[in-house]
Amino acid sequence: MAGSLRALRRRIRSTQSTKKIFSAQELIAGARIVRAQARVEASKPYAREITRVLSALASSASLEHPLLTERQDARRAAVLVITSDRGFAGSYNVNVLRRTEELLSLLRQEGKEPVLYVVGRKGETYYSFRDRPMAETFTGFSEQPGYADAQAVGSALIDAFAAGQDDGDGGAGEGGVLGVDELHIVYTEFRSLLAQVPVAKRMAPLEIEEVEEFDYEREDREAGRTGDSGVPTSYEFEPSAEALLDALLPKYVTTRIYAAMLEAAASESASRRRAMKSASDNAEELAKNLSRQANQARQAEITQEISEIVGGADALVSAGADD
Amino acid sequence: MATLQVELVAVERTIWSGEANLVIARTTEGEIGVLPNHAPLLGELAPGGVVTIRTVEGEDLVVAAHGGFLSVTPAKVSILAETAEISSEIDVERAREALRRAEEGGDDPEALAAARRAQSRLQAAGQSS
C-alpha cells in the first residue's frame, strides 16, 4: 500500500511539472499570435499597392508574360507546402499535409507530375520518412518568417518555373534543367483564433488577385484630383510597360508567398495555443484524479494501521486476560 | 498650393505617409522629380537608389529604398520598396561594416547586391563611401 502511495505522489509531481511546460507554451503561443497578426496587417499596404500597380499595368500593357500565360500540356507542377518547424501544434501540420496529398493526387489525375518544395521541418520529416523526393526544403523560420525568407523560396520557384518554359517531351529543354509548368501553394489560412483552414492555391500561371475590395477610382475622385471621372488613367512608364511587368511579376509572386507564410505563422501559433490549452487542461484533470487516488490510498493506509494497532492491542489484552 | 499625398511602403510595414511638396527619385532611366499634379507614372527605381521626399514642413526626408517601384496617380504618390530605411534611422557604422563585408564577398551576385544596398544606405545618411 505504501508503495502505491509513493508511486501516485510521483506521478502527481510529474504531471504538474508537465502542466507548467504546457501552460508556458500556451502563453508564448498566445503572444506570438498577436505579433503574427500585427505582421499580417503591416504587410497589407504593400500588397495593396503592388496589386494596384499591377492592375494599372495590366490595363495598359499587352499581357504577354510567361508568368501569366497558361502552358499547353503542362507536365510538371511545383507544390509549395508550408508547415511548421516545431510540433506541439495539434493537427496543424496533419491538416496541411492532408490537403497537400489531395492536391497531389488531383495533379496526378490531370497527368502532371508534382514536384515538392517544402517549408518547415515537420513537412520535411514527413516526406523524407516516406522516401518521397523533395526538390528543395526551407527550414528555420516558420514561426517568424521574414521577407528575405520569402525571397529565397520565391526565387527558387520562379527559377524552376522559368526553366520549365522550354522543356520538351523528352525532358529538359534548351536550359538543360528540368523545370515546372505550374506553381501551387498549400498553406493554412488564418480565419480567426478558432478557425484555421488549409488551402491550396495556384500561383502561376497567375491571376491577379484583389487583396481586398477597394475602390481605387473612388479614392481618386474623393481626393478631387481626377479630371474626367470614368476615364481610365493613362500612365507614363519608365522603363517600358513590358520591362516593368518583367520586374514586377516575380515580386508579386514573392509577395504572395510572403503573405501566405505570415498567415501560416499566425495559424501555427493559434493552433499551438489551442493544443497547449487542452493539454494543460488535461494535465490538470489528471493531477486532480491522481491526487484523489493518492488521498484514498493514504486514508486506506491509515485505516489499516489503526485496525492493526487495535487488533494488536486486542490480542495483547486477551493474552493478558488469559494469565 | 496643391500637395502630394505620399506613401512609402516596404514589404514588412508602412514606413512613412503624409503630405509633401516634392518627391525626387532615381528610376532605371534617370533622376525624376515629382511635383503636385504630375502626370500618372509608373517607374522602377534604380537598384540601391535614394528617394528624397520634401515634406510640407519643408523638411527633407531621405530614404534608402531597395528594389522598388514608384507609382504616381492623381490621388497619391506611392513608393514601393522591398526594404526601405529613413536616413535618420540608418546606423552608419553598421552600413559601413556591411559594405566592407560585402566587398570582401567578391563577385558573387548576392554580395554585389548587399554592397549596393549598403552604399545606398550610406548615401542616404549623407556619408558617401
Chai-1 contact restraints between the chains, C-beta under 6 A:
chainA,res_idxA,chainB,res_idxB,connection_type,confidence,min_distance_angstrom,max_distance_angstrom,comment,restraint_id
A,A42,B,R13,contact,1.0,0.0,6.0,A-B,restraint_1
A,P45,B,V9,contact,1.0,0.0,6.0,A-B,restraint_2
A,P45,B,T14,contact,1.0,0.0,6.0,A-B,restraint_3
A,Y46,B,V9,contact,1.0,0.0,6.0,A-B,restraint_4
A,Y46,B,V11,contact,1.0,0.0,6.0,A-B,restraint_5
A,E49,B,V9,contact,1.0,0.0,6.0,A-B,restraint_6
A,E49,B,S78,contact,1.0,0.0,6.0,A-B,restraint_7
A,E49,B,L80,contact,1.0,0.0,6.0,A-B,restraint_8
A,I50,B,L80,contact,1.0,0.0,6.0,A-B,restraint_9
A,V53,B,S71,contact,1.0,0.0,6.0,A-B,restraint_10
A,Y147,B,V11,contact,1.0,0.0,6.0,A-B,restraint_11
A,Y147,B,E12,contact,1.0,0.0,6.0,A-B,restraint_12
A,E219,B,A75,contact,1.0,0.0,6.0,A-B,restraint_13
A,D220,B,P74,contact,1.0,0.0,6.0,A-B,restraint_14
A,D220,B,A75,contact,1.0,0.0,6.0,A-B,restraint_15
A,A223,B,A75,contact,1.0,0.0,6.0,A-B,restraint_16
A,R225,B,P74,contact,1.0,0.0,6.0,A-B,restraint_17
A,R225,B,A75,contact,1.0,0.0,6.0,A-B,restraint_18
A,T226,B,P74,contact,1.0,0.0,6.0,A-B,restraint_19
A,T233,B,P40,contact,1.0,0.0,6.0,A-B,restraint_20
A,Y235,B,P40,contact,1.0,0.0,6.0,A-B,restraint_21
A,Y235,B,L42,contact,1.0,0.0,6.0,A-B,restraint_22
A,E236,B,A39,contact,1.0,0.0,6.0,A-B,restraint_23
A,E236,B,L41,contact,1.0,0.0,6.0,A-B,restraint_24
A,F237,B,L42,contact,1.0,0.0,6.0,A-B,restraint_25
A,E238,B,T27,contact,1.0,0.0,6.0,A-B,restraint_26
A,E238,B,E29,contact,1.0,0.0,6.0,A-B,restraint_27
A,E238,B,G43,contact,1.0,0.0,6.0,A-B,restraint_28
A,P239,B,T28,contact,1.0,0.0,6.0,A-B,restraint_29
A,P239,B,E29,contact,1.0,0.0,6.0,A-B,restraint_30
A,L244,B,L42,contact,1.0,0.0,6.0,A-B,restraint_31
A,L244,B,E44,contact,1.0,0.0,6.0,A-B,restraint_32
A,A247,B,E44,contact,1.0,0.0,6.0,A-B,restraint_33
